[in-house]
Structure formats: C-alpha cells, structure tokens
C-alpha cells in the first residue's frame, strides 16, 4: 500500500498543536514561578515587617516613658503593608489604682523599624472649651475628662489656672490628678525636701528649654501647655524582676540616650538631650503630677512654691 502524500494542512495541525503545548507549558511554568516568587516575597516581607514592628513598638514604648503623664499603653492591632505597616494601641490612665480609657493611637512605621515622623506627632484627642482664657479648659474627646495644663516658670501668661476651687467642689469619694507648675526649676532632691506631698507625685515635668532661650520667650503667652505635649518621667518604674525603682534626672537622661540609640525621633530627642544636659545642675524639674483625694490635694494651698494647679482626670472612688 502506497503512503498518502503528506498534506500541508497536516503540518499546520502539528505546528498548532506544538504551539498550544508550548503556551500551556509556559503558562504553567510562569504561574508556578509567580506562586513561588509571591510566596517567597510574602514570607520575606512578613519577616521584615514583623521585626520592624517590634522595633517601632519598642521605641514608641520608650517615647511614652518621657511623655504623656500618667498615660499607659496596652494591646492593639497591627496591619502589614509592603515593607511598612501601622499599628494601633489603647491608651489608659491609672489614677490611684482606677483605670480611665484615654483613646486609641495610630502609628505607621517603615521597613527599618522607624515610626514615621508624621505619626510620631500624634493627633491629640482633645478640645478646648470656654469663652475666655480664664475659663478655657482642655478635654479629652474620648471620655470627656479634663486634660491638665502646665505653666513654665520662665513664661508669662494671660491666664494661669489655680484649680483649688474645682478640687473643693469635687465629690468626696473622688480621686484626681493635678498638674502643679513650680515657681522655678528644682532638682528632684530639692523637691523631696520642699514638698509635703512628695509621696503623692507620680510624674515629673522637665524643662525642655535651653538657658539661652530665655530672651526668646519674653512676652505674654495665651495659655499653658497641654499635658499631651510635655516631656518628663515617671517617679516610679519597674525593673529587673518587677522591683519598683525611684527615678531621678539621671534616669531620664538614660532613657533619652536609649531613644537616641534607636535612630528614631531624633528631631525630638536631640533638643531634649541638649537642654537636659544644660539644666541638670541648676534644676531640671519645672512641674509635676500629683494624684490623691480631695482632702489630700487641698493641702496644696499650703505649698508656697507652686505657681499653678491644673485639674486633670477625676474618677469616683468605687
């Protein structure tokens, strides 16, 4: 039997079939490669962002050690992006062992674990209410609690709060926090000798101005500085195996140096380091936060070195 002549359309069929197989094979290879590369990218990105988050959150914890008097931070949520991310956390205050919610904060961070500068300057959850400077008070919009004001001894103000009358009107079972502003800078040792309520102090406000800033601070200032925007340190902290340690100016400097070593927040830390080193000997502390009952806080009227008293959060004693 003679072989049939090889037709040209048979060649086309063979070529098309081979082409289809090649296309399918390339699609399978490309899809598999994309899956492998994608999975590898997701794994690497997850590892990088996870480590970056831990570093950013730890740096933010250090920042809270020198800011936000009486405010602590707790658990929240983390969102991962491409070599970056963001995290939210709860803020709360502990006033004489009573907890007050203080709102949520959001931070964004990059792949090397630095909190972005724009998110480091928090959008403070507060509002000022009042018809004139004497009546204006700041309030936390999350819970309606008062936000304390501080008054620097080097500055002159249109109005200075001295809230003993508000403390007097508080319920008898209330516990409160107040910001006291001193008439001049003091050392922690001097404060221990001067103030009768020293054992009620929870937080020290530090002088963030340098000595040569005095001439630039002349003139009237409209209001004090919100407690959300001052720097200082807790009187007590936990170290080692939960031991309570009393802190002083040197401990504050150690925290600043530790923050400096992270490479984050340099725009905030560098000026603080300079002013702290300048003011260490002559007196670094220009104010404090005190907590207590109405009867305890009314004793502040006996203190002669207090320039201003600003009432903050109040919680009932039950």
C-alpha angles and dihedrals in degrees: 000000000000120000115249116247113267106251124217092232088061089060090051090052092051093047093047091048091050090047092052091050090049092049092048091047091049091048091051092047092045092047092048091047091050091050092049094045091044093049090047091049092049090049094048092043091049092051093047095045093044092055091042090052093051091050094045093047092048091050090049089051089055090050090056089055089067100036144038102049114233091358120126130183130227141179125324143149134291127211120195123212132170104308089329139061148166137239136196127207138183122251122207140165127224111210112182090331093313119117124225120185110235103187138261128295128203125208128182122202140186133232095275094055100259119140107232114255093234091058094041089068095066124217094243113227097224143100135200117235128186143085099247140009092271091056101035113116132172120235133190106240093209096063107004093244121146118260115220124241127212127208119206116225091226094056133077118218137198089229134010123197119232101175103184089119091057090049090050090054094050119110114272092240094051127113118203147183123226133185113224120197118204128227090236139358116286138184120242089249091055091049091053089054097043109040123069091200093054092123089059095056112111102172138022123218113216130211106252094181122096121231093253090055092076095088091051092053097062119124134049120309118207099225146349125273120273117245086238090067106044133091132224142109143265117263090223131035138172120247139168111356095357096297115159111234127190111229132212139177093293091057090052089053090050091054090050091051091049091051090048090054091059091064089228130115092016090150088063102031101048095061090044092052091051095047093043093053090048095049101038096097101037095045130293102194117087100163146357145205119243127189128197149105125303093262092049095048095046086067086073088084087072092059111097098191097063117104099180140011118201120186116224132174120357125197129180117246102243 
